[in-house]
Amino acid sequence: MNHHNQIERVDVGKSPGENRPAATLRSAVIRILVLTAIAAAIGAAWCFFRDQLSLESLATREKVFDTFRMKHPVVVYVVAFVIYVVITGLSVPGASILTIAYGWFFRFWSAVVLVSFASTTGATIAFLLSRYLLRDFVQRRFGERLTAFNQALEREGAFYLFSLRLIPAVPFFVINVVMGLTPMRVWTYWWVSQTGMLAGTCVYVYAGSRVPTAAELAENGADWVRDWQIIAAFVLLAFFPYAVRALVRVVRQRVVRQRSEHK
């Protein structure tokens, strides 16, 4: 009797497949409503703030900020330095965009010095946090990579870190936290990172420094796109990792060959 009732309930009840169209429809409606709300918010913001987003308005504000930077250069540099250190030290995404933005705002040489030391300082902070505070978490999360890093360090020494800094194949924050659990000394980590990241920093900063100011955009319009230096900057930005990867491969082969000959 009970067996018959169970079969009957199964036959009468709804099968899981019968609810799928309703769930799919509900999900599609939710997505449409969310997209509509986002579009409405963007449209409202554009209506209220479009006058303030014109190139002429941005150029005026840019002049005000430039004036403040000229009057208080130390304050602006310190704040920019701290912001970059916090972002890189806490492994917050956006360091590459910030590097380009600094290149645009501070121009090439000032931005290179600022970003170079700020990025290394932030990387070292992440390195120390991993070594002394986050060891268990990093060990669980990146245990396999840690083993590979230690083996590579035994083979190539500090050159391995130098090649990682040159080639953005491994994420910036992964290098910081995993290296914190290796036997590498803090001073070695700092100066190798400082020199290894310098070339990439120069490329990103140069790309940002070639972007015109808002005042120049308001005056010249889209003519800046045809500037050969700007085109070269972004071509260099795109092909830099591949060129460095090939160079590092050649250097690494020579180092390994020399070590094998000495043995």
Secondary structure, DSSP 8 states (H G I E B T S, - for coil): -HHHHHHHHHHHS--HHHHHHHHHHHHHHHHHHHHHHHHHHHHHHHHHHTTTTSHHHHHHHHHHHHHHHHHSHHHHHHHHHHHHHHHHHTT-S-HHHHHHHHHHHH-HHHHHHHHHHHHHHHHHHHHHHHHHTSHHHHHHHSHHHHHHHHHHHHHHTHHHHHHHHHSTTS-HHHHHHHHTTSS--HHHHHHHHHHHTHHHHHHHHHHHHTS--HHHHHHHGGGGGG-HHHHHHHHHHHHHHHHHHHHHHHHHHHHHHHHHHH-
